[in-house]
């Protein structure tokens, strides 16, 4: 009886969080335009401290603007959904030690959900991150 009640409550919580996250992603953020990101003050400071073009700073500014656009267009909702799914799967799959499974599953689900949300919110985020790491 206790196991069925626990599983039922877990499924209901995950379904509720998933439904809330699904409805929250329906409208993209119209206030932020990923094609015209705001000018970062970091690039102005870098231009003052390091005269000339600093390609690493430019790549960093581009990466942060693209990741921010992806986060604003659905990153938080996907993070919550991923956390709920990871928590549910972790609690159920590692049955003898379900507390550790819930913690590990929740952490992994949060990271995966954040990554998926940012990449789905802005497809230009992944190339910007790769360009940042490739810039010497």
N, CA, C and O atoms as CSV, one atom per row, in Angstrom:
chain,resi,resn,atom,element,x,y,z
A,1,UNK,N,N,0.827,-1.194,0.000
A,1,UNK,CA,C,0.000,0.000,0.000
A,1,UNK,C,C,0.867,1.252,0.000
A,1,UNK,O,O,0.604,2.199,-0.741
A,2,UNK,N,N,1.907,1.248,0.841
A,2,UNK,CA,C,2.760,2.427,0.925
A,2,UNK,C,C,3.529,2.645,-0.381
A,2,UNK,O,O,3.693,3.787,-0.811
A,3,UNK,N,N,3.998,1.577,-1.012
A,3,UNK,CA,C,4.733,1.703,-2.274
A,3,UNK,C,C,3.839,2.255,-3.374
A,3,UNK,O,O,4.260,3.127,-4.134
A,4,UNK,N,N,2.606,1.756,-3.468
A,4,UNK,CA,C,1.716,2.255,-4.518
A,4,UNK,C,C,1.348,3.719,-4.291
A,4,UNK,O,O,1.211,4.476,-5.251
A,5,UNK,N,N,1.190,4.121,-3.049
A,5,UNK,CA,C,0.876,5.513,-2.752
A,5,UNK,C,C,2.075,6.404,-3.094
A,5,UNK,O,O,1.900,7.489,-3.648
A,6,UNK,N,N,3.282,5.956,-2.770
A,6,UNK,CA,C,4.487,6.723,-3.076
A,6,UNK,C,C,4.668,6.869,-4.583
A,6,UNK,O,O,4.959,7.961,-5.072
A,7,UNK,N,N,4.496,5.775,-5.320
A,7,UNK,CA,C,4.633,5.846,-6.770
A,7,UNK,C,C,3.555,6.728,-7.389
A,7,UNK,O,O,3.830,7.476,-8.327
A,8,UNK,N,N,2.342,6.649,-6.876
A,8,UNK,CA,C,1.258,7.479,-7.396
A,8,UNK,C,C,1.558,8.958,-7.174
A,8,UNK,O,O,1.355,9.769,-8.077
A,9,UNK,N,N,2.035,9.318,-5.992
A,9,UNK,CA,C,2.351,10.717,-5.710
A,9,UNK,C,C,3.524,11.203,-6.562
A,9,UNK,O,O,3.520,12.341,-7.031
A,10,UNK,N,N,4.518,10.351,-6.761
A,10,UNK,CA,C,5.650,10.733,-7.602
A,10,UNK,C,C,5.199,10.998,-9.028
A,10,UNK,O,O,5.608,11.989,-9.634
A,11,UNK,N,N,4.368,10.132,-9.567
A,11,UNK,CA,C,3.869,10.312,-10.928
A,11,UNK,C,C,3.021,11.579,-11.027
A,11,UNK,O,O,3.117,12.309,-12.013
A,12,UNK,N,N,2.199,11.846,-10.027
A,12,UNK,CA,C,1.369,13.051,-10.051
A,12,UNK,C,C,2.211,14.327,-9.984
A,12,UNK,O,O,1.916,15.299,-10.680
A,13,UNK,N,N,3.247,14.330,-9.159
A,13,UNK,CA,C,4.115,15.511,-9.056
A,13,UNK,C,C,4.855,15.733,-10.370
A,13,UNK,O,O,4.925,16.862,-10.853
A,14,UNK,N,N,5.403,14.682,-10.948
A,14,UNK,CA,C,6.126,14.818,-12.216
A,14,UNK,C,C,5.175,15.277,-13.323
A,14,UNK,O,O,5.548,16.121,-14.139
A,15,UNK,N,N,3.972,14.744,-13.364
A,15,UNK,CA,C,3.007,15.154,-14.382
A,15,UNK,C,C,2.597,16.612,-14.199
A,15,UNK,O,O,2.427,17.340,-15.176
A,16,UNK,N,N,2.438,17.034,-12.950
A,16,UNK,CA,C,2.064,18.423,-12.680
A,16,UNK,C,C,3.166,19.383,-13.092
A,16,UNK,O,O,2.896,20.399,-13.733
A,17,UNK,N,N,4.414,19.071,-12.728
A,17,UNK,CA,C,5.535,19.924,-13.109
A,17,UNK,C,C,5.707,19.932,-14.625
A,17,UNK,O,O,5.984,20.977,-15.213
A,18,UNK,N,N,5.544,18.785,-15.250
A,18,UNK,CA,C,5.653,18.721,-16.708
A,18,UNK,C,C,4.573,19.518,-17.404
A,18,UNK,O,O,4.843,20.188,-18.401
A,19,UNK,N,N,3.350,19.455,-16.892
A,19,UNK,CA,C,2.268,20.231,-17.495
A,19,UNK,C,C,2.504,21.722,-17.318
A,19,UNK,O,O,2.235,22.507,-18.228
A,20,UNK,N,N,3.003,22.115,-16.158
A,20,UNK,CA,C,3.300,23.530,-15.928
A,20,UNK,C,C,4.423,24.023,-16.814
A,20,UNK,O,O,4.354,25.129,-17.350
A,21,UNK,N,N,5.454,23.214,-16.973
A,21,UNK,CA,C,6.576,23.611,-17.835
A,21,UNK,C,C,6.151,23.624,-19.295
A,21,UNK,O,O,6.601,24.480,-20.057
A,22,UNK,N,N,5.309,22.711,-19.693
A,22,UNK,CA,C,4.864,22.671,-21.084
A,22,UNK,C,C,4.030,23.877,-21.462
A,22,UNK,O,O,4.162,24.400,-22.568
A,23,UNK,N,N,3.177,24.322,-20.560
A,23,UNK,CA,C,2.374,25.497,-20.871
A,23,UNK,C,C,3.190,26.773,-20.772
A,23,UNK,O,O,2.856,27.758,-21.431
A,24,UNK,N,N,4.239,26.790,-19.978
A,24,UNK,CA,C,5.046,27.998,-19.829
A,24,UNK,C,C,5.927,28.238,-21.045
A,24,UNK,O,O,6.334,29.376,-21.277
A,25,UNK,N,N,6.239,27.203,-21.835
A,25,UNK,CA,C,7.113,27.351,-22.993
A,25,UNK,C,C,6.335,27.805,-24.229
A,25,UNK,O,O,6.938,28.080,-25.267
A,26,UNK,N,N,5.016,27.888,-24.133
A,26,UNK,CA,C,4.197,28.128,-25.310
A,26,UNK,C,C,4.501,29.447,-26.010
A,26,UNK,O,O,4.412,29.508,-27.236
A,27,UNK,N,N,4.856,30.503,-25.283
A,27,UNK,CA,C,5.101,31.807,-25.900
A,27,UNK,C,C,6.577,32.180,-25.721
A,27,UNK,O,O,7.058,32.241,-24.589
A,28,UNK,N,N,7.295,32.428,-26.804
A,28,UNK,CA,C,8.700,32.827,-26.657
A,28,UNK,C,C,8.808,34.230,-26.084
A,28,UNK,O,O,7.855,35.008,-26.124
A,29,UNK,N,N,9.961,34.537,-25.560
A,29,UNK,CA,C,10.211,35.838,-24.960
A,29,UNK,C,C,10.369,36.872,-26.064
A,29,UNK,O,O,11.356,36.848,-26.800
A,30,UNK,N,N,9.408,37.777,-26.186
A,30,UNK,CA,C,9.437,38.772,-27.250
A,30,UNK,C,C,10.300,39.973,-26.890
A,30,UNK,O,O,10.658,40.755,-27.770
A,31,UNK,N,N,10.644,40.135,-25.611
A,31,UNK,CA,C,11.406,41.308,-25.199
A,31,UNK,C,C,12.878,41.193,-25.588
A,31,UNK,O,O,13.563,42.210,-25.695
A,32,UNK,N,N,13.374,39.978,-25.799
A,32,UNK,CA,C,14.782,39.798,-26.133
A,32,UNK,C,C,14.900,39.337,-27.576
A,32,UNK,O,O,14.287,38.346,-27.975
A,33,UNK,N,N,15.685,40.057,-28.345
A,33,UNK,CA,C,15.886,39.723,-29.752
A,33,UNK,C,C,17.249,39.063,-29.904
A,33,UNK,O,O,18.262,39.748,-29.756
A,34,UNK,N,N,17.326,37.743,-30.197
A,34,UNK,CA,C,18.630,37.093,-30.287
A,34,UNK,C,C,19.455,37.567,-31.472
A,34,UNK,O,O,20.671,37.375,-31.483
A,35,UNK,N,N,18.824,38.187,-32.476
A,35,UNK,CA,C,19.591,38.671,-33.620
A,35,UNK,C,C,20.283,39.997,-33.321
A,35,UNK,O,O,21.283,40.330,-33.958
A,36,UNK,N,N,19.762,40.757,-32.358
A,36,UNK,CA,C,20.361,42.025,-31.963
A,36,UNK,C,C,20.566,42.040,-30.452
A,36,UNK,O,O,19.820,42.718,-29.745
A,37,UNK,N,N,21.563,41.307,-29.935
A,37,UNK,CA,C,21.757,41.253,-28.485
A,37,UNK,C,C,22.243,42.602,-27.961
A,37,UNK,O,O,22.834,43.383,-28.707
A,38,UNK,N,N,21.994,42.876,-26.679
A,38,UNK,CA,C,22.466,44.140,-26.122
A,38,UNK,C,C,23.986,44.183,-26.058
A,38,UNK,O,O,24.643,43.147,-25.961
A,39,UNK,N,N,24.532,45.376,-26.114
A,39,UNK,CA,C,25.986,45.548,-26.055
A,39,UNK,C,C,26.434,45.300,-24.631
A,39,UNK,O,O,25.883,45.874,-23.692
A,40,UNK,N,N,27.422,44.457,-24.469
A,40,UNK,CA,C,27.923,44.110,-23.152
A,40,UNK,C,C,28.956,45.129,-22.696
A,40,UNK,O,O,29.779,45.593,-23.487
A,41,UNK,N,N,28.905,45.473,-21.415
A,41,UNK,CA,C,29.903,46.398,-20.882
A,41,UNK,C,C,31.253,45.714,-20.736
A,41,UNK,O,O,32.283,46.384,-20.669
A,42,UNK,N,N,31.257,44.362,-20.685
A,42,UNK,CA,C,32.526,43.643,-20.576
A,42,UNK,C,C,33.409,43.890,-21.796
A,42,UNK,O,O,34.626,44.022,-21.662
A,43,UNK,N,N,32.813,43.954,-22.971
A,43,UNK,CA,C,33.618,44.194,-24.164
A,43,UNK,C,C,34.167,45.609,-24.167
A,43,UNK,O,O,35.258,45.838,-24.690
A,44,UNK,N,N,33.444,46.566,-23.598
A,44,UNK,CA,C,33.943,47.931,-23.514
A,44,UNK,C,C,35.110,48.019,-22.541
A,44,UNK,O,O,36.085,48.722,-22.805
A,45,UNK,N,N,35.021,47.312,-21.422
A,45,UNK,CA,C,36.124,47.301,-20.455
A,45,UNK,C,C,37.337,46.615,-21.061
A,45,UNK,O,O,38.463,47.086,-20.899
A,46,UNK,N,N,37.115,45.500,-21.761
A,46,UNK,CA,C,38.224,44.791,-22.393
A,46,UNK,C,C,38.882,45.653,-23.457
A,46,UNK,O,O,40.102,45.618,-23.615
A,47,UNK,N,N,38.088,46.425,-24.189
A,47,UNK,CA,C,38.667,47.300,-25.208
A,47,UNK,C,C,39.495,48.397,-24.566
A,47,UNK,O,O,40.474,48.854,-25.155
A,48,UNK,N,N,39.118,48.832,-23.360
A,48,UNK,CA,C,39.893,49.859,-22.659
A,48,UNK,C,C,41.190,49.280,-22.107
A,48,UNK,O,O,42.248,49.900,-22.211
A,49,UNK,N,N,41.103,48.095,-21.524
A,49,UNK,CA,C,42.288,47.486,-20.914
A,49,UNK,C,C,43.236,46.897,-21.945
A,49,UNK,O,O,44.455,46.966,-21.785
A,50,UNK,N,N,42.686,46.325,-22.991
A,50,UNK,CA,C,43.492,45.688,-24.023
A,50,UNK,C,C,43.201,46.355,-25.357
A,50,UNK,O,O,42.245,45.980,-26.036
A,51,UNK,N,N,44.007,47.337,-25.748
A,51,UNK,CA,C,43.722,47.999,-27.025
A,51,UNK,C,C,43.799,47.017,-28.184
A,51,UNK,O,O,44.579,46.065,-28.148
A,52,UNK,N,N,43.015,47.244,-29.177
A,52,UNK,CA,C,42.943,46.326,-30.307
A,52,UNK,C,C,41.820,45.328,-30.093
A,52,UNK,O,O,41.067,45.425,-29.124
A,53,UNK,N,N,41.714,44.394,-30.976
A,53,UNK,CA,C,40.663,43.388,-30.866
A,53,UNK,C,C,41.142,42.230,-30.016
A,53,UNK,O,O,42.212,41.671,-30.257
A,54,UNK,N,N,40.353,41.874,-29.027
A,54,UNK,CA,C,40.633,40.720,-28.189
A,54,UNK,C,C,39.654,39.617,-28.592
A,54,UNK,O,O,38.498,39.640,-28.168
A,55,UNK,N,N,40.097,38.650,-29.405
A,55,UNK,CA,C,39.153,37.655,-29.921
A,55,UNK,C,C,38.536,36.768,-28.840
A,55,UNK,O,O,37.397,36.329,-28.992
A,56,UNK,N,N,39.256,36.498,-27.762
A,56,UNK,CA,C,38.702,35.655,-26.702
A,56,UNK,C,C,37.550,36.374,-26.002
A,56,UNK,O,O,36.537,35.752,-25.683
A,57,UNK,N,N,37.696,37.674,-25.762
A,57,UNK,CA,C,36.634,38.428,-25.117
A,57,UNK,C,C,35.419,38.565,-26.029
A,57,UNK,O,O,34.280,38.479,-25.569
A,58,UNK,N,N,35.661,38.776,-27.309
A,58,UNK,CA,C,34.556,38.866,-28.260
A,58,UNK,C,C,33.805,37.539,-28.331
A,58,UNK,O,O,32.575,37.522,-28.371
A,59,UNK,N,N,34.547,36.420,-28.347
A,59,UNK,CA,C,33.917,35.097,-28.370
A,59,UNK,C,C,33.141,34.840,-27.079
A,59,UNK,O,O,32.066,34.240,-27.100
A,60,UNK,N,N,33.697,35.302,-25.951
A,60,UNK,CA,C,33.005,35.128,-24.672
A,60,UNK,C,C,31.711,35.930,-24.640
A,60,UNK,O,O,30.680,35.421,-24.201
A,61,UNK,N,N,31.754,37.180,-25.099
A,61,UNK,CA,C,30.552,38.013,-25.128
A,61,UNK,C,C,29.489,37.408,-26.044
A,61,UNK,O,O,28.303,37.403,-25.713
A,62,UNK,N,N,29.917,36.906,-27.181
A,62,UNK,CA,C,28.970,36.270,-28.104
A,62,UNK,C,C,28.349,35.035,-27.460
A,62,UNK,O,O,27.139,34.824,-27.548
A,63,UNK,N,N,29.183,34.218,-26.811
A,63,UNK,CA,C,28.683,33.005,-26.166
A,63,UNK,C,C,27.679,33.342,-25.068
A,63,UNK,O,O,26.613,32.730,-25.006
A,64,UNK,N,N,27.994,34.297,-24.206
A,64,UNK,CA,C,27.080,34.617,-23.109
A,64,UNK,C,C,25.767,35.202,-23.627
A,64,UNK,O,O,24.705,34.931,-23.067
A,65,UNK,N,N,25.832,36.000,-24.690
A,65,UNK,CA,C,24.596,36.541,-25.263
A,65,UNK,C,C,23.724,35.439,-25.868
A,65,UNK,O,O,22.503,35.455,-25.711
A,66,UNK,N,N,24.348,34.489,-26.554
A,66,UNK,CA,C,23.577,33.395,-27.168
A,66,UNK,C,C,22.991,32.467,-26.110
A,66,UNK,O,O,21.841,32.047,-26.231
A,67,UNK,N,N,23.767,32.140,-25.072
A,67,UNK,CA,C,23.266,31.272,-24.004
A,67,UNK,C,C,22.141,31.984,-23.253
A,67,UNK,O,O,21.145,31.362,-22.885
A,68,UNK,N,N,22.302,33.287,-23.028
A,68,UNK,CA,C,21.259,34.050,-22.350
A,68,UNK,C,C,19.977,34.068,-23.173
A,68,UNK,O,O,18.885,33.953,-22.617
A,69,UNK,N,N,20.095,34.209,-24.480
A,69,UNK,CA,C,18.905,34.180,-25.342
A,69,UNK,C,C,18.222,32.820,-25.260
A,69,UNK,O,O,16.995,32.752,-25.192
A,70,UNK,N,N,18.998,31.733,-25.265
A,70,UNK,CA,C,18.415,30.397,-25.138
A,70,UNK,C,C,17.756,30.188,-23.787
A,70,UNK,O,O,16.698,29.564,-23.704
A,71,UNK,N,N,18.370,30.702,-22.726
A,71,UNK,CA,C,17.791,30.572,-21.387
A,71,UNK,C,C,16.470,31.335,-21.311
A,71,UNK,O,O,15.494,30.845,-20.743
A,72,UNK,N,N,16.444,32.531,-21.885
A,72,UNK,CA,C,15.221,33.339,-21.844
A,72,UNK,C,C,14.103,32.745,-22.689
A,72,UNK,O,O,12.932,33.026,-22.434
A,73,UNK,N,N,14.429,31.938,-23.679
A,73,UNK,CA,C,13.417,31.355,-24.559
A,73,UNK,C,C,13.004,29.953,-24.160
A,73,UNK,O,O,12.435,29.241,-24.987
A,74,UNK,N,N,13.256,29.525,-22.950
A,74,UNK,CA,C,12.752,28.227,-22.514
A,74,UNK,C,C,13.707,27.415,-21.664
A,74,UNK,O,O,13.443,26.240,-21.408
A,75,UNK,N,N,14.804,27.999,-21.218
A,75,UNK,CA,C,15.770,27.240,-20.428
A,75,UNK,C,C,15.261,26.869,-19.057
A,75,UNK,O,O,15.467,25.742,-18.606
A,76,UNK,N,N,14.599,27.794,-18.383
A,76,UNK,CA,C,14.134,27.523,-17.027
A,76,UNK,C,C,13.060,26.445,-17.013
A,76,UNK,O,O,13.072,25.563,-16.155
A,77,UNK,N,N,12.137,26.515,-17.954
A,77,UNK,CA,C,11.055,25.534,-17.981
A,77,UNK,C,C,11.597,24.140,-18.271
A,77,UNK,O,O,11.150,23.166,-17.666
A,78,UNK,N,N,12.547,24.035,-19.183
A,78,UNK,CA,C,13.133,22.724,-19.479
A,78,UNK,C,C,13.972,22.225,-18.321
A,78,UNK,O,O,14.047,21.018,-18.091
A,79,UNK,N,N,14.607,23.130,-17.587
A,79,UNK,CA,C,15.372,22.729,-16.410
A,79,UNK,C,C,14.450,22.126,-15.358
A,79,UNK,O,O,14.771,21.098,-14.762
A,80,UNK,N,N,13.316,22.758,-15.132
A,80,UNK,CA,C,12.366,22.217,-14.159
A,80,UNK,C,C,11.806,20.875,-14.608
A,80,UNK,O,O,11.661,19.952,-13.806
A,81,UNK,N,N,11.496,20.774,-15.886
A,81,UNK,CA,C,11.006,19.493,-16.402
A,81,UNK,C,C,12.047,18.392,-16.303
A,81,UNK,O,O,11.729,17.266,-15.918
A,82,UNK,N,N,13.303,18.712,-16.653
A,82,UNK,CA,C,14.380,17.739,-16.550
A,82,UNK,C,C,14.639,17.328,-15.115
A,82,UNK,O,O,14.904,16.157,-14.841
A,83,UNK,N,N,14.566,18.288,-14.185
A,83,UNK,CA,C,14.762,17.967,-12.772
A,83,UNK,C,C,13.675,17.031,-12.268
A,83,UNK,O,O,13.954,16.085,-11.532
A,84,UNK,N,N,12.436,17.294,-12.666
A,84,UNK,CA,C,11.335,16.434,-12.229
A,84,UNK,C,C,11.460,15.031,-12.819
A,84,UNK,O,O,11.236,14.036,-12.129
A,85,UNK,N,N,11.821,14.962,-14.098
A,85,UNK,CA,C,11.975,13.638,-14.720
A,85,UNK,C,C,13.145,12.874,-14.089
A,85,UNK,O,O,13.024,11.688,-13.785
A,86,UNK,N,N,14.271,13.556,-13.895
A,86,UNK,CA,C,15.425,12.906,-13.272
A,86,UNK,C,C,15.134,12.459,-11.857
A,86,UNK,O,O,15.567,11.387,-11.432
A,87,UNK,N,N,14.399,13.284,-11.127
A,87,UNK,CA,C,14.024,12.934,-9.759
A,87,UNK,C,C,13.123,11.708,-9.747
A,87,UNK,O,O,13.321,10.784,-8.958
A,88,UNK,N,N,12.134,11.712,-10.630
A,88,UNK,CA,C,11.220,10.565,-10.682
A,88,UNK,C,C,11.914,9.282,-11.099
A,88,UNK,O,O,11.711,8.233,-10.488
A,89,UNK,N,N,12.727,9.363,-12.133
A,89,UNK,CA,C,13.430,8.167,-12.610
A,89,UNK,C,C,14.449,7.704,-11.591
A,89,UNK,O,O,14.588,6.504,-11.357
A,90,UNK,N,N,15.173,8.647,-10.974
A,90,UNK,CA,C,16.176,8.270,-9.972
A,90,UNK,C,C,15.568,7.629,-8.749
A,90,UNK,O,O,16.123,6.674,-8.207
A,91,UNK,N,N,14.431,8.143,-8.306
A,91,UNK,CA,C,13.780,7.574,-7.117
A,91,UNK,C,C,13.243,6.177,-7.382
A,91,UNK,O,O,13.250,5.327,-6.492
A,92,UNK,N,N,12.778,5.937,-8.600
A,92,UNK,CA,C,12.186,4.634,-8.914
A,92,UNK,C,C,13.249,3.619,-9.310
A,92,UNK,O,O,13.153,2.450,-8.934
A,93,UNK,N,N,14.262,4.046,-10.065
A,93,UNK,CA,C,15.200,3.064,-10.626
A,93,UNK,C,C,16.189,2.529,-9.604
A,93,UNK,O,O,16.571,1.362,-9.689
A,94,UNK,N,N,16.612,3.322,-8.658
A,94,UNK,CA,C,17.558,2.853,-7.639
A,94,UNK,C,C,16.738,2.583,-6.380
A,94,UNK,O,O,16.744,3.380,-5.441
A,95,UNK,N,N,16.029,1.449,-6.370
A,95,UNK,CA,C,15.036,1.176,-5.341
A,95,UNK,C,C,15.615,0.936,-3.953
A,95,UNK,O,O,15.089,1.505,-2.997
A,96,UNK,N,N,16.667,0.128,-3.774
A,96,UNK,CA,C,17.111,-0.117,-2.393
A,96,UNK,C,C,17.603,1.150,-1.701
A,96,UNK,O,O,17.421,1.297,-0.492
A,97,UNK,N,N,18.220,2.064,-2.442
A,97,UNK,CA,C,18.715,3.294,-1.843
A,97,UNK,C,C,18.097,4.461,-2.600
A,97,UNK,O,O,18.785,5.188,-3.316
A,98,UNK,N,N,16.791,4.628,-2.431
A,98,UNK,CA,C,16.071,5.591,-3.261
A,98,UNK,C,C,16.438,7.039,-2.951
A,98,UNK,O,O,16.274,7.898,-3.817
A,99,UNK,N,N,16.926,7.338,-1.756
A,99,UNK,CA,C,17.295,8.721,-1.438
A,99,UNK,C,C,18.481,9.152,-2.288
A,99,UNK,O,O,18.479,10.246,-2.853
A,100,UNK,N,N,19.501,8.291,-2.382
A,100,UNK,CA,C,20.648,8.616,-3.229
A,100,UNK,C,C,20.224,8.678,-4.695
A,100,UNK,O,O,20.712,9.524,-5.445
A,101,UNK,N,N,19.331,7.800,-5.103
A,101,UNK,CA,C,18.846,7.822,-6.478
A,101,UNK,C,C,18.094,9.099,-6.794
A,101,UNK,O,O,18.219,9.640,-7.892
A,102,UNK,N,N,17.312,9.587,-5.837
A,102,UNK,CA,C,16.584,10.840,-6.053
A,102,UNK,C,C,17.543,12.012,-6.196
A,102,UNK,O,O,17.343,12.876,-7.049
A,103,UNK,N,N,18.582,12.050,-5.371
A,103,UNK,CA,C,19.538,13.164,-5.419
A,103,UNK,C,C,20.324,13.129,-6.723
A,103,UNK,O,O,20.425,14.141,-7.417
A,104,UNK,N,N,20.878,11.972,-7.057
A,104,UNK,CA,C,21.672,11.858,-8.287
A,104,UNK,C,C,20.789,12.075,-9.516
A,104,UNK,O,O,21.177,12.800,-10.432
A,105,UNK,N,N,19.624,11.464,-9.545
A,105,UNK,CA,C,18.718,11.622,-10.680
A,105,UNK,C,C,18.252,13.054,-10.845
A,105,UNK,O,O,18.145,13.549,-11.966
A,106,UNK,N,N,17.972,13.729,-9.727
A,106,UNK,CA,C,17.563,15.133,-9.803
A,106,UNK,C,C,18.664,16.032,-10.334
A,106,UNK,O,O,18.404,16.933,-11.131
A,107,UNK,N,N,19.901,15.789,-9.893
A,107,UNK,CA,C,21.023,16.606,-10.369
A,107,UNK,C,C,21.286,16.378,-11.858
A,107,UNK,O,O,21.473,17.333,-12.612
A,108,UNK,N,N,21.300,15.127,-12.273
A,108,UNK,CA,C,21.544,14.822,-13.689
A,108,UNK,C,C,20.404,15.363,-14.548
A,108,UNK,O,O,20.650,15.929,-15.613
A,109,UNK,N,N,19.173,15.197,-14.103
A,109,UNK,CA,C,18.026,15.709,-14.852
A,109,UNK,C,C,18.043,17.226,-14.976
A,109,UNK,O,O,17.634,17.768,-16.003
A,110,UNK,N,N,18.512,17.917,-13.938
A,110,UNK,CA,C,18.597,19.379,-13.979
A,110,UNK,C,C,19.600,19.838,-15.021
A,110,UNK,O,O,19.318,20.748,-15.801
A,111,UNK,N,N,20.777,19.210,-15.039
A,111,UNK,CA,C,21.811,19.597,-16.004
A,111,UNK,C,C,21.361,19.300,-17.430
A,111,UNK,O,O,21.527,20.133,-18.321
A,112,UNK,N,N,20.799,18.126,-17.645
A,112,UNK,CA,C,20.344,17.756,-18.987
A,112,UNK,C,C,19.189,18.661,-19.432
A,112,UNK,O,O,19.153,19.090,-20.585
A,113,UNK,N,N,18.259,18.951,-18.539
A,113,UNK,CA,C,17.140,19.825,-18.874
A,113,UNK,C,C,17.591,21.242,-19.208
A,113,UNK,O,O,17.060,21.861,-20.131
A,114,UNK,N,N,18.576,21.764,-18.459
A,114,UNK,CA,C,19.089,23.106,-18.749
A,114,UNK,C,C,19.762,23.138,-20.116
A,114,UNK,O,O,19.550,24.066,-20.897
A,115,UNK,N,N,20.566,22.134,-20.401
A,115,UNK,CA,C,21.238,22.084,-21.707
A,115,UNK,C,C,20.250,21.989,-22.852
A,115,UNK,O,O,20.386,22.681,-23.861
A,116,UNK,N,N,19.257,21.134,-22.693
A,116,UNK,CA,C,18.255,20.982,-23.749
A,116,UNK,C,C,17.428,22.251,-23.927
A,116,UNK,O,O,17.115,22.641,-25.051
A,117,UNK,N,N,17.078,22.888,-22.823
A,117,UNK,CA,C,16.282,24.108,-22.903
A,117,UNK,C,C,17.016,25.239,-23.598
A,117,UNK,O,O,16.430,25.973,-24.393
A,118,UNK,N,N,18.307,25.381,-23.296
A,118,UNK,CA,C,19.098,26.444,-23.925
A,118,UNK,C,C,19.279,26.147,-25.410
A,118,UNK,O,O,19.161,27.047,-26.241
A,119,UNK,N,N,19.564,24.899,-25.745
A,119,UNK,CA,C,19.779,24.555,-27.153
A,119,UNK,C,C,18.487,24.641,-27.959
A,119,UNK,O,O,18.518,25.036,-29.124
A,120,UNK,N,N,17.358,24.278,-27.364
A,120,UNK,CA,C,16.079,24.402,-28.074
A,120,UNK,C,C,15.625,25.860,-28.147
A,120,UNK,O,O,14.976,26.260,-29.114
A,121,UNK,N,N,15.960,26.650,-27.135
A,121,UNK,CA,C,15.563,28.049,-27.127
A,121,UNK,C,C,16.344,28.895,-28.115
A,121,UNK,O,O,15.816,29.867,-28.655
A,122,UNK,N,N,17.607,28.531,-28.359
A,122,UNK,CA,C,18.434,29.286,-29.307
A,122,UNK,C,C,19.410,28.320,-29.965
A,122,UNK,O,O,20.390,27.927,-29.333
A,123,UNK,N,N,19.177,27.931,-31.201
A,123,UNK,CA,C,20.083,26.995,-31.874
A,123,UNK,C,C,21.484,27.553,-32.109
A,123,UNK,O,O,22.402,26.785,-32.400
A,124,UNK,N,N,21.674,28.865,-31.992
A,124,UNK,CA,C,22.999,29.451,-32.184
A,124,UNK,C,C,23.871,29.358,-30.942
A,124,UNK,O,O,25.035,29.755,-30.987
A,125,UNK,N,N,23.343,28.844,-29.828
A,125,UNK,CA,C,24.108,28.781,-28.589
A,125,UNK,C,C,25.250,27.760,-28.680
A,125,UNK,O,O,26.365,28.044,-28.242
A,126,UNK,N,N,24.987,26.589,-29.237
A,126,UNK,CA,C,26.027,25.553,-29.318
A,126,UNK,C,C,27.212,25.993,-30.177
A,126,UNK,O,O,28.353,25.820,-29.747
A,127,UNK,N,N,26.996,26.556,-31.377
A,127,UNK,CA,C,28.151,27.022,-32.143
A,127,UNK,C,C,28.917,28.146,-31.441
A,127,UNK,O,O,30.135,28.245,-31.590
A,128,UNK,N,N,28.219,28.994,-30.678
A,128,UNK,CA,C,28.902,30.083,-29.963
A,128,UNK,C,C,29.785,29.521,-28.846
A,128,UNK,O,O,30.891,30.014,-28.624
A,129,UNK,N,N,29.303,28.494,-28.144
A,129,UNK,CA,C,30.118,27.875,-27.093
A,129,UNK,C,C,31.324,27.174,-27.723
A,129,UNK,O,O,32.437,27.283,-27.210
A,130,UNK,N,N,31.116,26.467,-28.810
A,130,UNK,CA,C,32.234,25.806,-29.487
A,130,UNK,C,C,33.249,26.814,-29.999
A,130,UNK,O,O,34.453,26.565,-29.931
A,131,UNK,N,N,32.789,27.939,-30.506
A,131,UNK,CA,C,33.700,28.983,-30.991
A,131,UNK,C,C,34.498,29.579,-29.842
A,131,UNK,O,O,35.679,29.885,-30.009
A,132,UNK,N,N,33.876,29.751,-28.677
A,132,UNK,CA,C,34.590,30.282,-27.517
A,132,UNK,C,C,35.722,29.350,-27.096
A,132,UNK,O,O,36.839,29.802,-26.843
A,133,UNK,N,N,35.435,28.045,-27.022
A,133,UNK,CA,C,36.477,27.105,-26.609
A,133,UNK,C,C,37.551,26.914,-27.681
A,133,UNK,O,O,38.679,26.538,-27.362
A,134,UNK,N,N,37.218,27.165,-28.933
A,134,UNK,CA,C,38.196,27.022,-30.003
A,134,UNK,C,C,39.066,28.272,-30.185
A,134,UNK,O,O,40.108,28.213,-30.838
A,135,UNK,N,N,38.641,29.398,-29.613
A,135,UNK,CA,C,39.398,30.636,-29.757
A,135,UNK,C,C,40.601,30.618,-28.813
A,135,UNK,O,O,40.443,30.396,-27.613
A,136,UNK,N,N,41.807,30.850,-29.350
A,136,UNK,CA,C,42.996,30.833,-28.465
A,136,UNK,C,C,43.086,32.048,-27.574
A,136,UNK,O,O,44.024,32.167,-26.786
